[in-house]
């Protein structure tokens, strides 16, 4: 099964929002989770122009993004698939996710799924919740995790063919490999 093409674009955004707003340790360093306008501005900078502009224009977007990030983190790190599915389904209902087909230039029809709420954060909530549901449907419930590197609470969404991802990114992968190498070399 081929997963919807926009899910592969949404997965890194979902992880980044969760990491910006909820992680206290990233890459071996203590960080202060972003909140308020700092969170809204930082996250909006990673979005396409129309979505970014809509998010910047949303009143109290930072607070709502932080709430969404907390919900997403709970779904991503749920201990049991049943709990994970229940959390994702609750977000789909809460944000009123509505799928529809879109034909973009140079691409065949594909599925978009924005929330039906009135704000850009609610639209993102519906889109992100549905993306998580499609990952679970296409890959299984074990594709979400927290970075295995020392002093890193960042989350990831594993879309690899062999479900081999264990770290949030290249920096933590390198840190973990270096630490393992050093521990093997010590008597």
C-alpha positions in Angstrom: 0.0 0.0 0.0 1.3 3.4 -0.9 0.6 6.0 1.8 -0.9 9.4 0.8 1.9 11.6 -0.5 1.1 14.5 1.8 1.5 12.2 4.9 5.2 12.0 4.2 5.3 15.8 4.2 3.3 16.1 7.3 5.2 13.5 9.5 8.3 15.7 10.0 6.1 18.7 10.7 4.1 16.8 13.4 7.3 15.6 15.0 8.8 19.1 14.9 5.7 20.7 16.5 5.8 18.2 19.3 9.5 18.6 19.8 9.4 22.4 19.8 6.5 22.5 22.3 7.1 19.6 24.6 10.7 18.3 24.7 12.9 19.4 27.6 16.0 17.6 26.3 17.0 17.6 22.6 20.3 16.4 21.2 21.9 16.0 24.6 21.1 19.6 25.7 18.5 21.0 28.0 16.1 23.2 26.1 13.1 25.3 27.1 10.0 24.2 25.2 8.6 27.0 23.1 5.3 28.6 24.0 3.1 31.5 23.0 4.2 33.7 20.1 7.7 32.1 20.0 6.1 28.7 19.3 3.7 30.1 16.7 6.4 32.1 14.9 9.0 29.3 14.9 6.5 26.7 13.7 4.9 29.0 11.1 8.3 29.6 9.5 8.3 25.9 8.5 4.9 25.9 6.7 3.9 26.9 3.2 3.2 30.6 2.7 -0.6 30.5 2.9 -0.7 28.2 5.9 2.1 30.2 7.6 0.2 33.5 7.1 -3.0 32.0 8.4 -1.3 30.7 11.5 0.4 34.0 12.2 -3.0 35.7 11.9 -4.7 33.3 14.3 -5.2 34.9 17.7 -3.6 32.9 20.5 -2.1 30.5 18.0 0.9 29.6 20.3 -1.3 28.4 23.1 -3.5 26.3 20.8 -0.4 24.9 19.1 1.0 23.9 22.5 -2.3 22.1 23.3 -2.2 20.3 19.9 1.4 19.3 20.5 0.6 17.8 23.9 -2.2 15.8 22.3 0.0 14.6 19.5 2.8 13.6 21.9 0.4 11.5 24.0 -0.8 9.8 20.8 2.7 9.2 19.5 4.0 7.7 22.7 0.9 5.8 23.8 2.0 2.4 25.3 -0.7 0.3 23.7 -2.1 0.4 20.2 -5.6 0.5 21.5 -4.8 3.6 23.6 -3.0 5.1 20.6 -5.9 4.5 18.3 -8.3 6.0 20.8 -6.2 9.2 21.2 -5.9 9.6 17.4 -9.6 9.0 16.9 -10.4 11.6 19.6 -8.3 14.1 17.8 -9.9 13.4 14.4 -13.3 14.0 16.1 -12.2 17.0 18.0 -10.7 18.8 15.0 -13.4 17.6 12.6 -11.0 16.2 10.0 -12.7 16.1 6.6 -10.9 14.4 3.7 -11.1 15.6 0.1 -9.3 15.0 -3.1 -7.0 17.6 -4.7 -5.2 17.6 -8.0 -2.0 19.7 -7.7 0.1 20.8 -10.6 2.2 17.8 -11.8 0.7 15.4 -9.3 -2.3 13.0 -9.6 -5.3 13.4 -7.3 -4.4 12.9 -3.7 -6.0 13.1 -0.4 -6.0 16.3 1.8 -7.6 16.4 5.2 -8.0 19.6 7.0 -10.0 20.1 10.2 -13.3 21.8 9.8 -12.8 24.2 12.7 -12.5 28.0 12.2 -8.8 28.5 12.9 -5.6 27.5 11.2 -4.6 25.5 14.3 -7.9 23.5 14.1 -7.2 22.9 10.4 -3.7 21.6 11.2 -5.1 19.5 14.1 -7.4 17.7 11.7 -4.7 17.3 9.1 -2.1 16.0 11.6 -4.5 13.6 13.3 -5.6 12.1 10.0 -1.9 11.8 9.0 -1.2 9.8 12.1 -4.2 7.6 11.4 -2.9 6.9 7.9 0.6 6.0 9.2 -1.0 3.5 11.6 -3.2 2.1 8.8 -0.3 1.9 6.3 2.6 1.0 8.5 1.3 -0.2 11.8 1.1 1.3 15.3 4.8 0.9 16.2 6.1 3.6 13.9 6.2 6.4 16.5 8.8 6.7 19.2 11.0 8.8 21.4 14.6 9.2 20.5 16.8 6.5 22.0 19.9 8.8 22.4 21.0 9.9 25.9 19.3 13.1 27.0 16.9 13.5 24.2 13.1 13.5 24.5 12.4 14.3 20.9 9.8 12.2 19.1 10.0 10.8 15.6 7.7 9.2 13.0 9.4 6.2 11.3 8.4 5.9 7.6 11.4 3.7 6.7 10.7 0.4 4.9 12.2 -1.7 7.6 11.0 0.2 10.7 14.6 0.7 11.8 14.5 4.3 13.1 15.5 4.8 16.7 16.7 8.4 16.8 15.1 11.7 16.1 17.8 12.8 13.6 21.3 12.5 12.3 22.9 14.4 15.2 21.5 12.0 17.8 22.3 9.0 15.6 25.9 10.2 15.5 26.1 10.9 19.2 24.7 7.4 20.0 27.2 5.7 17.7 30.1 7.7 19.1 29.1 6.9 22.6 28.8 3.2 21.8 32.2 3.2 20.1 33.8 4.9 23.1 32.3 2.5 25.5 33.6 -0.5 23.5 37.1 0.9 23.4 37.3 1.4 27.2 38.6 -1.6 29.2 
